[in-house]
Structures are given as C-alpha cells and as structure tokens.
C-alpha cells in the first residue's frame, strides 16, 4: 500500500515509517522540520517538506501522491506551547486535520484516514480504567484542539462516509523522543538517569500512568491500518499501572542516579490528569497485544542513548 505519514520525522512517525517499510509498504513522509530521526531510511522513503496548515500546497501534493492511507501525526504536542500560543496550536492540530479531511472528501474518496490522538483529551478521569466510552473533559488547550480533531474525524465518517479511524496513545516512551521536561516526562527521566544526574519526581512518586513502549505503539497502529473498522476509536495502551516511584527505583537499579521527591508546581493542579490507566481490550480484539515491559523499554532506551553518544 501507499501510506503517507504526516509528522513522519517525529517520535511516533519515524518509528512507524521504519516498521511499515519492513512490511513492504511504499512510504511518504510529510514534515516541515529536520529529518534527523529518519536519516537511516531517507533513501527508502519519499520525503516532502510541506506545512500541513497550508491547504493549497497540501491539496496539490496529496492529489498527485494519491495515498491509500494517511496517518496524521503532525501537530504540536506540547501542553506549555498550547498555552503560550493558542492560535498556533489551533492551526497545528485542528486546522491541519480539517485540511486533510476536506482534501480526501473532495479528491481521494478511497483513501483511509487515521488520526493520531492522545490521552489528554480525557482530562482528569472520574473513573478508572478509561475506555473508548469515557467522557472527555480536557484541561489543556492542546487537549481541546486534539479533541476537536477527533470530532471532525468522526463527523466526516458519519456524514460524508469517509473511512476513518482514531487512536489515542497513553504515555509512550522510547528512542528518538525529545528529552525535554515539558514534552515527555518519562524519556526525560530516563535520559537524566542515563547521564547519572539526580532525577526529580513529584508527590513521592505515588501516582501512576499507563506506559507503553514505542515498538508496541507502532505495531498497534499497523493493526488499525489493516483491521480497523471504519469510524472506530481505539486506545493504544499497556493496560498496566506504573507508579512513578517504581520508575525511580528502576532507574536507580540500572544507573548511578538518585531520586529526589519534590512538591509539584502549583499550576500543575489545574492541568494534571492524575492517575491514569486504560482498558485496551478493544484493540486487543484486532489481534494485538503489547510485548515490551516498562523495565525492558527503559533498558532499550538507555542502550539507544549509549549507542548514539547522547
């Protein structure tokens, strides 16, 4: 199949491109930033530098490319940036989604559209575990814009008959992710520990998240590409609670880092989703299951840092 990945040079997109190449698909990557994450495969994929918020240029390219599947991963993924520049976040996340849906509706009726979304659309859940029917009440502008993209995707399926799917990822981690504190806390902690620097964790580590390693994420997306039912939403998760004090213990076990527990900043109370774990039985029904444990994933990520002299 001809599969186009927007944001294909990012964390999830670069891993997905590598995975799908091994399945002998023809891959096109749309990106507007550097291509460091895809240097190893750049000669095996078509790379097009386009801003997905530019409707005219995007339309021209998609009509020419005629993909069978579009996996839309491009967009801002930073909570803090969404508060700093709300209009940029709206364009980056919501407008880009609507652009692609409109182009498919008008010119690519046989193209499957898959939207990558996030657990932050839920906000702070009232009941655990979360599932596909859990009400959404996002606490960040990033979450609001991602949820808006989901609604556009659902409506284009129900009203216009487009073949669409949505997947939401819980806390993913692994190689190639940025190591900055306000982007991916897990990867940042792993990197700090790898550098043998002390790590800081809030609230004595007595809160949990549903962590999933990147190779499990992309194998799940592949299942959705192959078997996802039109109009359906799928959670990609491990369905396991990982307490943050356990992360500290695991990192102390494999590095010389020490864990320091501190009080969180006051602003986090307004946006923090709290404890989070997801029932992943729906995507398991497609024949998928996660394979990598958190400990194994941490070790693989540390090995990546070593091999790349980071």
C-alpha positions as YAML, in Angstrom:
chain: A
units: angstrom
residues:
- id: 1
  name: UNK
  ca: [0.00, 0.00, 0.00]
- id: 2
  name: UNK
  ca: [0.93, 3.63, -0.42]
- id: 3
  name: UNK
  ca: [0.95, 5.04, 3.11]
- id: 4
  name: UNK
  ca: [1.51, 8.71, 3.85]
- id: 5
  name: UNK
  ca: [2.55, 9.80, 7.34]
- id: 6
  name: UNK
  ca: [2.27, 13.44, 8.35]
- id: 7
  name: UNK
  ca: [4.76, 14.24, 11.07]
- id: 8
  name: UNK
  ca: [6.71, 11.23, 9.85]
- id: 9
  name: UNK
  ca: [10.02, 12.60, 11.12]
- id: 10
  name: UNK
  ca: [8.74, 12.87, 14.68]
- id: 11
  name: UNK
  ca: [8.92, 10.36, 17.52]
- id: 12
  name: UNK
  ca: [5.99, 8.10, 16.64]
- id: 13
  name: UNK
  ca: [6.09, 8.85, 12.91]
- id: 14
  name: UNK
  ca: [9.72, 7.86, 12.40]
- id: 15
  name: UNK
  ca: [9.24, 4.55, 14.20]
- id: 16
  name: UNK
  ca: [6.05, 3.89, 12.27]
- id: 17
  name: UNK
  ca: [7.78, 4.56, 8.95]
- id: 18
  name: UNK
  ca: [10.55, 2.08, 9.79]
- id: 19
  name: UNK
  ca: [8.01, -0.55, 10.86]
- id: 20
  name: UNK
  ca: [5.85, -0.17, 7.73]
- id: 21
  name: UNK
  ca: [8.87, -0.31, 5.42]
- id: 22
  name: UNK
  ca: [9.61, -3.76, 6.82]
- id: 23
  name: UNK
  ca: [6.06, -4.71, 5.82]
- id: 24
  name: UNK
  ca: [6.94, -3.67, 2.24]
- id: 25
  name: UNK
  ca: [4.67, -0.62, 2.05]
- id: 26
  name: UNK
  ca: [5.54, 2.43, -0.03]
- id: 27
  name: UNK
  ca: [6.04, 5.27, 2.46]
- id: 28
  name: UNK
  ca: [5.74, 9.02, 2.00]
- id: 29
  name: UNK
  ca: [6.64, 11.32, 4.89]
- id: 30
  name: UNK
  ca: [5.39, 14.87, 5.21]
- id: 31
  name: UNK
  ca: [7.41, 17.02, 7.57]
- id: 32
  name: UNK
  ca: [8.36, 20.65, 7.98]
- id: 33
  name: UNK
  ca: [11.26, 20.13, 10.37]
- id: 34
  name: UNK
  ca: [14.61, 18.39, 10.37]
- id: 35
  name: UNK
  ca: [14.81, 14.77, 9.32]
- id: 36
  name: UNK
  ca: [17.35, 13.50, 11.85]
- id: 37
  name: UNK
  ca: [15.05, 10.72, 13.07]
- id: 38
  name: UNK
  ca: [14.70, 9.25, 9.58]
- id: 39
  name: UNK
  ca: [18.29, 9.53, 8.33]
- id: 40
  name: UNK
  ca: [18.65, 5.72, 8.21]
- id: 41
  name: UNK
  ca: [15.64, 5.32, 5.91]
- id: 42
  name: UNK
  ca: [15.68, 8.57, 3.95]
- id: 43
  name: UNK
  ca: [16.69, 6.74, 0.75]
- id: 44
  name: UNK
  ca: [13.81, 4.27, 1.16]
- id: 45
  name: UNK
  ca: [11.00, 6.80, 1.60]
- id: 46
  name: UNK
  ca: [9.73, 9.87, -0.19]
- id: 47
  name: UNK
  ca: [10.14, 12.98, 1.97]
- id: 48
  name: UNK
  ca: [8.06, 16.05, 1.24]
- id: 49
  name: UNK
  ca: [8.55, 19.24, 3.25]
- id: 50
  name: UNK
  ca: [5.09, 20.79, 3.49]
- id: 51
  name: UNK
  ca: [3.30, 22.68, 6.23]
- id: 52
  name: UNK
  ca: [0.04, 20.76, 6.74]
- id: 53
  name: UNK
  ca: [-1.74, 24.02, 7.60]
- id: 54
  name: UNK
  ca: [-1.12, 25.24, 4.03]
- id: 55
  name: UNK
  ca: [-4.26, 23.93, 2.32]
- id: 56
  name: UNK
  ca: [-3.28, 24.81, -1.25]
- id: 57
  name: UNK
  ca: [0.16, 23.17, -1.21]
- id: 58
  name: UNK
  ca: [-1.11, 20.16, 0.73]
- id: 59
  name: UNK
  ca: [-4.03, 19.64, -1.65]
- id: 60
  name: UNK
  ca: [-1.77, 19.77, -4.71]
- id: 61
  name: UNK
  ca: [0.62, 17.21, -3.26]
- id: 62
  name: UNK
  ca: [-2.00, 14.76, -1.94]
- id: 63
  name: UNK
  ca: [-3.89, 14.71, -5.23]
- id: 64
  name: UNK
  ca: [-0.63, 13.97, -7.03]
- id: 65
  name: UNK
  ca: [0.54, 11.36, -4.48]
- id: 66
  name: UNK
  ca: [-2.81, 9.51, -4.21]
- id: 67
  name: UNK
  ca: [-2.09, 7.59, -0.97]
- id: 68
  name: UNK
  ca: [-4.17, 4.59, 0.07]
- id: 69
  name: UNK
  ca: [-3.81, 5.52, 3.75]
- id: 70
  name: UNK
  ca: [-2.96, 8.75, 5.56]
- id: 71
  name: UNK
  ca: [-1.79, 8.53, 9.17]
- id: 72
  name: UNK
  ca: [-2.00, 12.03, 10.57]
- id: 73
  name: UNK
  ca: [0.58, 12.59, 13.32]
- id: 74
  name: UNK
  ca: [1.72, 16.14, 12.56]
- id: 75
  name: UNK
  ca: [0.98, 18.89, 15.03]
- id: 76
  name: UNK
  ca: [2.07, 20.49, 18.27]
- id: 77
  name: UNK
  ca: [2.38, 18.00, 21.14]
- id: 78
  name: UNK
  ca: [3.39, 20.39, 23.91]
- id: 79
  name: UNK
  ca: [0.92, 21.46, 26.61]
- id: 80
  name: UNK
  ca: [3.01, 24.51, 27.50]
- id: 81
  name: UNK
  ca: [3.26, 25.69, 23.89]
- id: 82
  name: UNK
  ca: [-0.51, 25.41, 23.52]
- id: 83
  name: UNK
  ca: [-0.92, 27.90, 26.36]
- id: 84
  name: UNK
  ca: [1.84, 30.18, 25.07]
- id: 85
  name: UNK
  ca: [0.49, 30.34, 21.51]
- id: 86
  name: UNK
  ca: [-3.14, 29.15, 21.41]
- id: 87
  name: UNK
  ca: [-3.77, 30.14, 17.78]
- id: 88
  name: UNK
  ca: [-0.67, 28.27, 16.63]
- id: 89
  name: UNK
  ca: [-1.89, 25.18, 18.45]
- id: 90
  name: UNK
  ca: [-5.33, 25.50, 16.84]
- id: 91
  name: UNK
  ca: [-3.77, 25.69, 13.37]
- id: 92
  name: UNK
  ca: [-1.22, 22.97, 14.01]
- id: 93
  name: UNK
  ca: [-3.66, 20.43, 15.41]
- id: 94
  name: UNK
  ca: [-7.25, 21.19, 14.39]
- id: 95
  name: UNK
  ca: [-6.88, 23.08, 11.11]
- id: 96
  name: UNK
  ca: [-4.38, 20.55, 9.77]
- id: 97
  name: UNK
  ca: [-6.83, 17.72, 10.44]
- id: 98
  name: UNK
  ca: [-9.69, 19.54, 8.74]
- id: 99
  name: UNK
  ca: [-7.47, 20.35, 5.75]
- id: 100
  name: UNK
  ca: [-6.70, 16.69, 5.15]
- id: 101
  name: UNK
  ca: [-10.29, 15.55, 5.66]
- id: 102
  name: UNK
  ca: [-11.55, 18.12, 3.15]
- id: 103
  name: UNK
  ca: [-8.97, 17.09, 0.56]
- id: 104
  name: UNK
  ca: [-9.91, 13.43, 0.98]
- id: 105
  name: UNK
  ca: [-13.62, 14.25, 0.75]
- id: 106
  name: UNK
  ca: [-13.19, 16.21, -2.46]
- id: 107
  name: UNK
  ca: [-10.47, 14.29, -4.26]
- id: 108
  name: UNK
  ca: [-9.46, 10.99, -2.58]
- id: 109
  name: UNK
  ca: [-12.68, 9.13, -1.70]
- id: 110
  name: UNK
  ca: [-10.94, 5.74, -1.39]
- id: 111
  name: UNK
  ca: [-8.23, 6.97, 0.98]
- id: 112
  name: UNK
  ca: [-8.36, 5.76, 4.59]
- id: 113
  name: UNK
  ca: [-7.68, 8.48, 7.19]
- id: 114
  name: UNK
  ca: [-6.23, 7.61, 10.60]
- id: 115
  name: UNK
  ca: [-5.91, 10.32, 13.24]
- id: 116
  name: UNK
  ca: [-3.33, 10.04, 16.00]
- id: 117
  name: UNK
  ca: [-4.65, 11.47, 19.26]
- id: 118
  name: UNK
  ca: [-3.73, 11.49, 22.94]
- id: 119
  name: UNK
  ca: [-4.87, 10.57, 26.42]
- id: 120
  name: UNK
  ca: [-5.02, 14.26, 27.41]
- id: 121
  name: UNK
  ca: [-8.38, 14.65, 25.64]
- id: 122
  name: UNK
  ca: [-9.91, 12.88, 28.65]
- id: 123
  name: UNK
  ca: [-8.70, 15.37, 31.23]
- id: 124
  name: UNK
  ca: [-8.88, 14.02, 34.77]
- id: 125
  name: UNK
  ca: [-10.93, 10.81, 34.60]
- id: 126
  name: UNK
  ca: [-13.70, 10.29, 37.13]
- id: 127
  name: UNK
  ca: [-13.43, 6.51, 36.87]
- id: 128
  name: UNK
  ca: [-10.66, 4.04, 36.04]
- id: 129
  name: UNK
  ca: [-9.84, 2.25, 33.87]
- id: 130
  name: UNK
  ca: [-10.59, 4.60, 31.00]
- id: 131
  name: UNK
  ca: [-12.09, 3.14, 27.81]
- id: 132
  name: UNK
  ca: [-13.48, 4.32, 24.46]
- id: 133
  name: UNK
  ca: [-16.72, 5.48, 26.14]
- id: 134
  name: UNK
  ca: [-15.14, 7.57, 28.90]
- id: 135
  name: UNK
  ca: [-16.38, 11.21, 28.80]
- id: 136
  name: UNK
  ca: [-13.82, 13.81, 27.68]
- id: 137
  name: UNK
  ca: [-13.13, 16.98, 29.66]
- id: 138
  name: UNK
  ca: [-9.66, 18.23, 28.58]
- id: 139
  name: UNK
  ca: [-7.76, 20.54, 30.92]
- id: 140
  name: UNK
  ca: [-5.32, 21.99, 28.35]
- id: 141
  name: UNK
  ca: [-5.71, 23.85, 25.07]
- id: 142
  name: UNK
  ca: [-3.69, 21.09, 23.43]
- id: 143
  name: UNK
  ca: [-6.26, 18.57, 24.66]
- id: 144
  name: UNK
  ca: [-9.15, 20.74, 23.43]
- id: 145
  name: UNK
  ca: [-7.68, 21.01, 19.93]
- id: 146
  name: UNK
  ca: [-6.91, 17.30, 19.74]
- id: 147
  name: UNK
  ca: [-10.46, 16.51, 20.81]
- id: 148
  name: UNK
  ca: [-11.80, 18.91, 18.16]
- id: 149
  name: UNK
  ca: [-9.79, 16.97, 15.58]
- id: 150
  name: UNK
  ca: [-11.40, 13.77, 16.81]
- id: 151
  name: UNK
  ca: [-14.89, 15.24, 16.38]
- id: 152
  name: UNK
  ca: [-14.12, 16.41, 12.85]
- id: 153
  name: UNK
  ca: [-12.86, 12.94, 12.03]
- id: 154
  name: UNK
  ca: [-15.99, 11.27, 13.43]
- id: 155
  name: UNK
  ca: [-18.33, 13.63, 11.56]
- id: 156
  name: UNK
  ca: [-16.53, 13.15, 8.24]
- id: 157
  name: UNK
  ca: [-17.08, 9.42, 8.69]
- id: 158
  name: UNK
  ca: [-20.75, 9.64, 9.70]
- id: 159
  name: UNK
  ca: [-21.86, 12.43, 7.34]
- id: 160
  name: UNK
  ca: [-19.57, 12.08, 4.33]
- id: 161
  name: UNK
  ca: [-18.82, 8.36, 4.57]
- id: 162
  name: UNK
  ca: [-15.03, 8.63, 4.77]
- id: 163
  name: UNK
  ca: [-13.14, 5.59, 6.04]
- id: 164
  name: UNK
  ca: [-11.64, 6.98, 9.24]
- id: 165
  name: UNK
  ca: [-10.13, 5.72, 12.48]
- id: 166
  name: UNK
  ca: [-8.83, 7.45, 15.59]
- id: 167
  name: UNK
  ca: [-6.27, 6.10, 18.02]
- id: 168
  name: UNK
  ca: [-5.29, 7.55, 21.38]
- id: 169
  name: UNK
  ca: [-1.91, 6.78, 22.90]
- id: 170
  name: UNK
  ca: [-1.24, 6.79, 26.63]
- id: 171
  name: UNK
  ca: [2.26, 7.69, 27.92]
- id: 172
  name: UNK
  ca: [4.59, 6.40, 25.20]
- id: 173
  name: UNK
  ca: [8.37, 6.37, 25.52]
- id: 174
  name: UNK
  ca: [11.49, 5.12, 23.79]
- id: 175
  name: UNK
  ca: [14.31, 6.11, 21.41]
- id: 176
  name: UNK
  ca: [14.14, 9.26, 19.22]
- id: 177
  name: UNK
  ca: [11.81, 11.19, 21.50]
- id: 178
  name: UNK
  ca: [12.90, 14.65, 22.59]
- id: 179
  name: UNK
  ca: [14.42, 14.76, 26.06]
- id: 180
  name: UNK
  ca: [12.88, 17.92, 27.45]
- id: 181
  name: UNK
  ca: [10.82, 18.01, 30.66]
- id: 182
  name: UNK
  ca: [7.64, 19.56, 29.25]
- id: 183
  name: UNK
  ca: [7.47, 17.20, 26.26]
- id: 184
  name: UNK
  ca: [7.84, 13.65, 27.57]
- id: 185
  name: UNK
  ca: [8.49, 13.25, 31.29]
- id: 186
  name: UNK
  ca: [9.37, 9.55, 31.05]
- id: 187
  name: UNK
  ca: [12.03, 9.98, 28.39]
- id: 188
  name: UNK
  ca: [13.42, 12.98, 30.24]
- id: 189
  name: UNK
  ca: [13.78, 10.99, 33.47]
- id: 190
  name: UNK
  ca: [15.46, 8.12, 31.62]
- id: 191
  name: UNK
  ca: [17.90, 10.49, 29.93]
- id: 192
  name: UNK
  ca: [18.77, 12.31, 33.16]
- id: 193
  name: UNK
  ca: [19.40, 8.97, 34.87]
- id: 194
  name: UNK
  ca: [21.50, 7.77, 31.92]
- id: 195
  name: UNK
  ca: [23.68, 10.87, 32.41]
- id: 196
  name: UNK
  ca: [23.93, 9.87, 36.10]
- id: 197
  name: UNK
  ca: [22.20, 13.06, 37.15]
- id: 198
  name: UNK
  ca: [19.72, 13.03, 40.01]
- id: 199
  name: UNK
  ca: [16.09, 12.83, 38.93]
- id: 200
  name: UNK
  ca: [13.13, 14.61, 40.49]
- id: 201
  name: UNK
  ca: [9.66, 13.11, 40.82]
- id: 202
  name: UNK
  ca: [6.56, 14.80, 42.23]
- id: 203
  name: UNK
  ca: [4.39, 13.68, 45.17]
- id: 204
  name: UNK
  ca: [6.73, 10.94, 46.42]
- id: 205
  name: UNK
  ca: [6.03, 9.09, 43.17]
- id: 206
  name: UNK
  ca: [2.63, 8.00, 44.48]
- id: 207
  name: UNK
  ca: [0.76, 8.38, 41.22]
- id: 208
  name: UNK
  ca: [0.55, 6.07, 38.24]
- id: 209
  name: UNK
  ca: [0.29, 6.20, 34.47]
- id: 210
  name: UNK
  ca: [-0.21, 3.68, 31.68]
- id: 211
  name: UNK
  ca: [3.21, 3.49, 30.00]
- id: 212
  name: UNK
  ca: [3.72, 1.91, 26.60]
- id: 213
  name: UNK
  ca: [6.94, 1.40, 24.66]
- id: 214
  name: UNK
  ca: [7.17, 2.83, 21.16]
- id: 215
  name: UNK
  ca: [7.53, -0.50, 19.32]
- id: 216
  name: UNK
  ca: [4.20, -1.61, 20.80]
- id: 217
  name: UNK
  ca: [2.63, 1.69, 19.73]
- id: 218
  name: UNK
  ca: [3.59, 1.29, 16.07]
- id: 219
  name: UNK
  ca: [2.59, -2.38, 15.92]
- id: 220
  name: UNK
  ca: [-0.83, -1.31, 17.22]
- id: 221
  name: UNK
  ca: [-1.13, 1.40, 14.54]
- id: 222
  name: UNK
  ca: [-0.29, -1.23, 11.95]
- id: 223
  name: UNK
  ca: [-3.19, -3.36, 13.21]
- id: 224
  name: UNK
  ca: [-5.53, -0.38, 12.85]
- id: 225
  name: UNK
  ca: [-4.30, 0.21, 9.29]
- id: 226
  name: UNK
  ca: [-5.04, -3.42, 8.43]
- id: 227
  name: UNK
  ca: [-8.11, -4.21, 10.53]
- id: 228
  name: UNK
  ca: [-9.57, -1.00, 11.97]
- id: 229
  name: UNK
  ca: [-13.33, -0.77, 11.40]
- id: 230
  name: UNK
  ca: [-14.46, 2.49, 9.74]
- id: 231
  name: UNK
  ca: [-15.48, 5.16, 12.22]
- id: 232
  name: UNK
  ca: [-13.98, 3.43, 15.25]
- id: 233
  name: UNK
  ca: [-11.77, 4.78, 18.03]
- id: 234
  name: UNK
  ca: [-9.04, 2.63, 19.60]
- id: 235
  name: UNK
  ca: [-6.92, 3.13, 22.71]
- id: 236
  name: UNK
  ca: [-3.26, 2.09, 22.46]
- id: 237
  name: UNK
  ca: [-2.11, 1.25, 25.98]
- id: 238
  name: UNK
  ca: [-0.46, -1.39, 28.15]
- id: 239
  name: UNK
  ca: [-3.49, -1.68, 30.50]
- id: 240
  name: UNK
  ca: [-0.99, -1.68, 33.40]
- id: 241
  name: UNK
  ca: [-0.39, 0.81, 36.20]
- id: 242
  name: UNK
  ca: [3.19, 2.03, 36.56]
- id: 243
  name: UNK
  ca: [3.76, 4.06, 39.72]
- id: 244
  name: UNK
  ca: [6.32, 6.83, 39.38]
- id: 245
  name: UNK
  ca: [8.21, 5.69, 42.48]
- id: 246
  name: UNK
  ca: [8.69, 2.39, 40.60]
- id: 247
  name: UNK
  ca: [10.23, 4.32, 37.70]
- id: 248
  name: UNK
  ca: [12.63, 5.93, 40.16]
- id: 249
  name: UNK
  ca: [13.54, 2.52, 41.58]
- id: 250
  name: UNK
  ca: [14.08, 1.04, 38.10]
- id: 251
  name: UNK
  ca: [16.34, 3.92, 37.07]
- id: 252
  name: UNK
  ca: [18.38, 3.71, 40.28]
- id: 253
  name: UNK
  ca: [18.79, -0.01, 39.59]
- id: 254
  name: UNK
  ca: [20.39, 0.45, 36.15]
- id: 255
  name: UNK
  ca: [22.20, 3.79, 36.60]
- id: 256
  name: UNK
  ca: [24.02, 5.74, 39.31]
- id: 257
  name: UNK
  ca: [21.24, 8.32, 39.52]
- id: 258
  name: UNK
  ca: [19.38, 9.06, 42.75]
- id: 259
  name: UNK
  ca: [15.73, 10.00, 43.03]
- id: 260
  name: UNK
  ca: [14.64, 13.18, 44.77]
- id: 261
  name: UNK
  ca: [10.95, 13.64, 45.57]
- id: 262
  name: UNK
  ca: [9.61, 17.19, 45.45]
- id: 263
  name: UNK
  ca: [6.31, 19.06, 45.59]
- id: 264
  name: UNK
  ca: [4.81, 19.83, 42.17]
- id: 265
  name: UNK
  ca: [4.42, 23.42, 40.94]
- id: 266
  name: UNK
  ca: [1.05, 24.96, 41.81]
- id: 267
  name: UNK
  ca: [-0.05, 25.31, 38.18]
- id: 268
  name: UNK
  ca: [0.07, 21.54, 37.65]
- id: 269
  name: UNK
  ca: [-3.02, 21.05, 39.82]
- id: 270
  name: UNK
  ca: [-5.05, 22.88, 37.17]
- id: 271
  name: UNK
  ca: [-3.96, 20.71, 34.24]
- id: 272
  name: UNK
  ca: [-2.70, 17.39, 35.65]
- id: 273
  name: UNK
  ca: [-4.82, 14.38, 34.65]
- id: 274
  name: UNK
  ca: [-3.84, 12.46, 37.81]
- id: 275
  name: UNK
  ca: [-3.78, 8.67, 37.90]
- id: 276
  name: UNK
  ca: [-4.41, 7.10, 34.51]
- id: 277
  name: UNK
  ca: [-4.82, 3.57, 33.17]
- id: 278
  name: UNK
  ca: [-6.72, 2.36, 30.10]
- id: 279
  name: UNK
  ca: [-8.66, -0.79, 29.24]
- id: 280
  name: UNK
  ca: [-7.15, -1.89, 25.90]
- id: 281
  name: UNK
  ca: [-9.50, -4.81, 25.19]
- id: 282
  name: UNK
  ca: [-10.91, -3.18, 22.03]
- id: 283
  name: UNK
  ca: [-7.61, -3.02, 20.18]
- id: 284
  name: UNK
  ca: [-6.70, -6.45, 21.50]
- id: 285
  name: UNK
  ca: [-9.76, -7.71, 19.63]
- id: 286
  name: UNK
  ca: [-7.88, -6.85, 16.41]
- id: 287
  name: UNK
  ca: [-5.20, -9.39, 17.34]
- id: 288
  name: UNK
  ca: [-2.73, -7.04, 19.00]
- id: 289
  name: UNK
  ca: [-1.09, -7.09, 22.41]
- id: 290
  name: UNK
  ca: [1.84, -5.19, 23.96]
- id: 291
  name: UNK
  ca: [5.10, -7.11, 24.28]
- id: 292
  name: UNK
  ca: [7.62, -4.81, 25.96]
- id: 293
  name: UNK
  ca: [7.64, -4.31, 29.74]
- id: 294
  name: UNK
  ca: [8.44, -0.92, 31.23]
- id: 295
  name: UNK
  ca: [11.75, -2.22, 32.59]
- id: 296
  name: UNK
  ca: [12.73, -3.67, 29.21]
- id: 297
  name: UNK
  ca: [11.69, -0.44, 27.49]
- id: 298
  name: UNK
  ca: [13.82, 1.64, 29.87]
- id: 299
  name: UNK
  ca: [16.83, -0.60, 29.19]
- id: 300
  name: UNK
  ca: [16.34, -0.36, 25.42]
- id: 301
  name: UNK
  ca: [16.08, 3.44, 25.63]
- id: 302
  name: UNK
  ca: [19.27, 3.68, 27.71]
- id: 303
  name: UNK
  ca: [21.05, 1.45, 25.17]
- id: 304
  name: UNK
  ca: [19.93, 3.83, 22.42]
- id: 305
  name: UNK
  ca: [21.42, 6.78, 24.31]
- id: 306
  name: UNK
  ca: [24.70, 4.85, 24.70]
- id: 307
  name: UNK
  ca: [24.88, 3.80, 21.07]
- id: 308
  name: UNK
  ca: [24.25, 7.35, 19.87]
- id: 309
  name: UNK
  ca: [26.65, 9.01, 22.33]
- id: 310
  name: UNK
  ca: [23.94, 11.24, 23.71]
...
